[in-house]
Amino acid sequence: MKILIATYWLIPHVGGVWVYIQDLKASLEKLGHEVDILARHPDDSSYYIVNTGRRVEKKLFRPLIEKEIKAVYASQPIPIDPWIVDQEIEFCSYALAASYLGLRGYDIIHAQDVISSRALWQIKPNGVPLINTIHGCLATDFWVSLEGRAPSDSIWKYACAREYYGATSSDLAVVPTNWLHRTLGSYLVPGDHMEVVPYGMNIEHFLQRTKERNSFKLPKDNCNILCPARLDKVKGHSSLLDALHLLKQSRNDWRCLFVGDGNLRAELEIKALELGLSPYVVFAGSRNDVPSLMRQSDIIVLPSLNDNQPYAVMEAQLASKPILVSDAGGIPEMVQHGQTGLMARAGDSGELSRCLQLLIENKPLRNRLAKNGHSWGLKQWSLPAMAERIEELYERLLSKQHIRKASHPPKYPGHHGAKICTYFRNAYQMDIPKSFSIVDDHIVGSILFQANQS
């Protein structure tokens, strides 16, 4: 079959979603299928089908739809946050770009996030099944990032509506963990609309990469701690710095390497300096040699405040390294405390510090956790098993053995942009469904009125 894997995120990038997409594509091709990838280009000014030369500039669509969307939101009886308006402009641009690049000819579309899922569900030709893999909960991440501050009413309604409609804009949704299954259920996504399929990894390729040479040499006379995660509030780096500050009071025979980048880097570097951690903590930025850095490390730590099924945990287990994790999200499904790793309460820097000290002091414990984690990882993170399960779900949709479990309420009684859609159909022979609206009427309704999602 011919398959389109689609994501709203920039591709390529450093992170689990890109690893998943690459591994899934390679596995499906090994099973005999033809696979394309639709994504935002790294320049963030265009969209493209990866490695095909098919590409379209965002400016082809944005100027026309921006005026329409802003006018509709400006006319509403309650003020709408400009961030929401911009999000919807970007969403609509992605949908029209997908239509321009062409969705006919694919047997199935596999979206990788709630944004691309919602966009493609509205723009795709009738009869082409759409499945989505949801890699996390954007609304829950957003709430965690606020650190106890209440969001504006309209933004929270928007976040909940985007989660619900994005997850249910498919014939079937795939989630990697039971935690995410429960979490999306709290946003009213029907439980029987979702299938739990844990991630798999190309284990042989990863183990080969651990043997590669890298230019970053960790000191051998210290216990080397590695935290591989993007610098985002939900990853818990601030809590880790507090834990390291406590650890420094009792011992200084360790170093911690933060691998990853993000908008929190400057803030975290300042905090490390203020806590007197500069000699002990290194911010290495984004790197493509994480597997070999893991090989050099003694302990892997991931102090997430919210997470789904982080690849860093899978990689640490396969690299035979002891891991210290938080109990956030789906992580407890990956680590058994005291057997395949150690687990601390999310956000509890004191407990995190005590676990770090225990691992530094007790090398036999580190070795036992590493050995058990490696055995577990080899059995649990099979890429062929994941790919075969996904292929089975494709076949269920194509043979119509599966009946869609989610349904959307009637649309908010608005339909916008008919003239714009007609222009694009005629000017570029784009296959835009008659039902497509430049403004997502469900989202508008969810913001204006009391949303059902909470």
N, C-alpha and C positions, 0 to 999 in steps of 0.2 A: 504493500500500500504506500501511497505518497502522503507524508505527514508534515504538517507545519507546526514547529515549536515556536511559540510567540511569547515575548516578554516586553513589558513597558520599560524595564531598566536598561541602562547603558550596557552594551556588550561590545568587547569583553570588559570584565572588571574583576577585581579581587574579591572573592566571596563565594559562599556556598551555592547560591543559585546558578552561577556560571559553571561551577564544577558539576552540578547536577545536570545542567543542559548538555554540556559536552559529553558526559558519561552516558546520558540517555541516548543522545544522537548516535554515538559510536556503537552502543549496544544494539539499537534498533537497526542500524545499517548492517551489523554483523548477522542479524536475523533475516536480512534480505530486503529491508524496506528502504525507501528513498526519503531523506529528511532534510528540510530547510529550516532556517532559523530567522525569524523576524524580530527586530529589536530597534531601539534608538541607537543611532551611531554615536561613538565616543565624542564626536565634536558637539553633540547635543543640538545641532541645527538641522539634522536630517534623520531619516529612517531608512533602513536597508534590509535586504535579505543577505545574510552574512555569506561572504566568499562567492557571490554570484555576479557582482557588478550592478545589481538592481538596487537603485537608491533614489530617494526623492527628498527635496529640501522642504523643511517645515514652513518656509515662507510662502510656499505655493498655496497653503491652506489658511494659515493663521490670520493674515490681515482681513480676510473676508469673514471668517467665523467669529473673530474677536469682537467686532462691532455688534453682531447679532446677539452673542451671548451676554455681553455687557449691558445691552439695552434691555434684555429680558430680566436680568437680575436687578437692574436699577429701577425697574417699574414695580417691583414687589413691595408689599406693604410693610415689611420689616427690613432693616438694613442687613445686607449680606456681606460677610467679610471678604475683602479683595483677594485674600489667599484662596478662598473657595472658587471665586470666579476664574482666577488664573489656573487652578487645577482643572477646571472643566474645559477651559480653552485648550490646555495641553491634551486632555483626554480625547476631545473631539478631533484634534489634529492627528493624533495617533490612529484613530478609527479611519479617517479619510485616507491617511497614508497607506494603511493596510489595504483599503479598497483600490487605491491607485496601483500598488505593487501587485495586486491580483490574488484573490482567494479561491478562484475557481481552479479546478484541477487537483485540489487536495482531497484526499479521502477522509481525513480527520484533522482537526485543529486542536493542539494541546497548549493552552495558555498556562503561564507560570506565575501569575499574580492576579489580584482582584481587579486591577485597573485594565490590563490587557484583556482579561476575560470579559469584563463588562463591555468594553469597546468592540471586541470581535463578535460578541453575541448579538450586538445591534446591527453590525455592518455585514456580517457573513451571508453568503447565499443560503437560501432555504435548503434543507436536506443535508447539509454538511455537519456532522456531529462535532460538538465542541466539548472537550474535557479540560478541566483545569487542575493543576497541582498548586495548592495553597501552602506556601513555605513559612508563613507566620501570620500574625494578626496585627495589621497596621494600627487598628484602633486601640488595641491593648498596649502596643509599643508607645503610641502617642500619649496615652494616659500615664504610663510609667515615666516617660520623659518629662512630664510636668512637675514631678516630685512633690505631689500633694496640692499643687495649685489647680483650681477649677478652670476648665476651658470655657470659652464663650458658648452660649447655648447653640448658636447656629453651627459653629465648628464641630461641636460634639455630635450634633444630629447628623452632620455631613459625614463624619468619620464612621458613625454606626451604619448609616445608609450605604456608604461605599463598601463597607465590609459585607453587609448582608447581600446587596445586589451583585457585588463582584463575585462572591462565593457561589451564589445561586444562578448566576448567568452562565450556565453550562448544563450539559445533559447529565454530568456526573462530576463530582469533585473528589480529588485525591488529597489526603492529608498524611504526613509522615508519622504523627504520634497520636495516641489516644488523648493526650492533653489538648492538642489543637482541635480534635474532634469535639471535645467538651466545650472548649472556649468558643468555637464558632457556633455551637448550639446555643450559647448564651446570647448570641446575636440573632437567634431564631432561624439559623440554617438547619433544615431538617436532618436528623441523624442519619436517616436512610438515603440521603442525597450524597453522603460522603463514604469513601472507602479508605481505610487505613493501610498505607503501603510504606513501610520504613525505607529510608534511603539505603542505597548500596554504594559501594566504592570500587573503583578499579584498584584492587588491593595490590596486585603485582606491580602495576605502574607506580603506585605510591611508594612501595617498599624500595623500588629501584631509585626513586628520587631521594630517598633518605641517604643514599650513598654518594650523591653528587657533592662536589666540592663547592664551598661558598667562601666569600671574602670576609665574612664576619666570624671572627674567632672568639669564642667565649673563654674566659679565664678558667684554668683547670684547678686552681687552688681554692675555688669557692663552690658552693652549691648554686647551680645555675637554674633560675626559675624563668620559664617562658610563658608569656600571656599573648597568644595569637588571636586578636580580635580587632575589628574596626573600632575607632575611638568614638563611640556613641554612648549616650547615657544608659541605654538598656543593657550594655555590656558590663557595667559595674566597675569600671576602672577606678573611679573615685573611692569606692569602698575598698578596693585592693590597695590603693595608696595608704589609706588609713590603717589597714592591716599591716602593711610593711613598716609603717611608722611605729606601731606597737612592737613588731618583731625586732626592730633595730634597738629597742631598749634592752633586749636580753642577749642579742648576738649580732655580729656583723660579718659573718663568714658566708655571705650570699650576695648574689646579684640578680636583678630582675630585668628581663628584656621585654619591652612592650613592642610587639610587631603588629603594625596596622596603622592606618591614618584615618582622619576624620575631622569634623569641625570642632571637636573638643581638645585637639592637641595642645593648643596654646594654653588653655585653661588648666589642663592636667600637668603640663610642664611647670607652670607657675606654682601649682599646689605641691608638686614634688619638691620644688626649690624651697618653698615655705616650710615644709615638713623636714627639711634637712636630708632629703633622700637623693640629692643629685649624685653623690658618689656611688649610689647603690642601684639606681634605676636608669635605664637607657631607653630612649624613644627611638626606635630604629626605622619607623615609617613603614610604608607598604613595601613588601619584598616578595619575590617569587621563589625564594629558596627556603620556605618554611619547613618542608620535610627534613632537609639536612640540618636546619637549626634545631629541630626537635631531637634529632639524633645526638646532638652535642649537649642537650639540656638534661638536667636531673629531675626536674619537676615541671609539669604543665598545669597551669591554673587558668580557670575560666569562671570569673565571679559574676556571671550574668544576673541582672535583675529581672529579665524576661528573655526567654529563648525557646526555640522549638526543638530541633534536633541538630545542634551545631556540629559542623564537620570537624572542628578542632578537637572535639571529644573523640570522634571516630578515629581521627588521624593519630591522636596520642595513644589510643589503645593499640592500633595496628603497629605503631612505632615502638611498642613495648616500653612505654613511659608511664610512671605513676601520675595520676591526675587528681587534682583537687577542683571540685566544681561546686556551684551553688545548687540549691534545690528548686530553681526557677523553671517554670514551664514544663517542657517535655524531658528535661535532663534526667530526672529520677527514673525514667524508662530506659536510660542508657547506662547508668552507673548504680551498682549496688554498694552502699556505704560499707566500708571495711572489707569488701571482697574484691571489687574491681576498681576501686577508687575511694576517695574520701569526699564527703559532701557537707557543706556548711549552709546555714540558713542564708538566703539571699539578702544582701545588705547588712549582714552582721559581721562587721570588720573584726570584732573580738574573736568570734569563732573561727573566722578565716585565718587570723593570725595564729591561733592555737594549732590549727590543722597544719599550717605551714611549718611551725616549729617542730611538730611531731614528725613530719616527713623528713625534715632536715636532720633530725637527731637519730632517726631510726631507719638505717639503710636496709635491714632485712624486711621491714614493712614495705619500703619502696619497691624492693625487688618482688615481693609477693603480689602486691597490687598490680605491678607492671605485667607479671606473668599471667595472672588471672584475667586482666583486661585484654591482653593480647589474644588469649584463647577465646574469650567471649566475642571479641571483634571479628576474628576470622570466621566464626559461625554466623554472626548476626548481620554483618555488613556486606553480604553477597550482592554484587552488581548484577550477575546473570539472573538471580532470583527476582530482583526488583524489576528488571527489564521484561522478563517473562510475565510477571504479574501485570505490568502496564499494558503489554501487548494483549493479554487476555481481556482487559477492560476495553481496549479499542475494539476487539472482535465482538464483544458483547454489544457495544453501541452500533457497530456497522450491521450486525445481524438482527438488530432491533430486539434483542433478548432483554434489554434493560429499558424500563419505563422511567422517564424523568420524574423525580419525586418532589422537586421544588416548583412552586408556581408563584407568579408575581401578581399583585393586585392590579386592578385596572389602572391605566396610566392617568397621571394628572392631566386634566383636559387642555393641554397645550400642545401644539405641534409647530416647530419653528424651523426656518431655513429652507423651505421648499424651493425657493428660487435659486439659492446657493447650490443645493443638491442638483437641480436641473442644469445649472451652469457646468458643474463638474462632470455630470454624465455626458453632456454634449461636447465639452471642450477636450476631455481626456478619455472618453469612452469608459468611464468608471461604472462599475456595477454596484450602484447604491440602492438598497431596498427602498421601496416607496414608504415603508414604515419608519425609516430612519429620521430622527430629529436632531438638529444641531444642538439643541439643549436637551439634556437628559431629564425628561419630565418626571420620572420617579424620584430622582435626586432633588429636584426643585420642590416637589411635594413633601418630601421628607423633611426638608429644612423649614418650609413655611408652616407646616402643621405639626401636631404632636406625632413624632415618629413612633412607629411600632417597635423599632429596634432599641434595645437598652441593655 
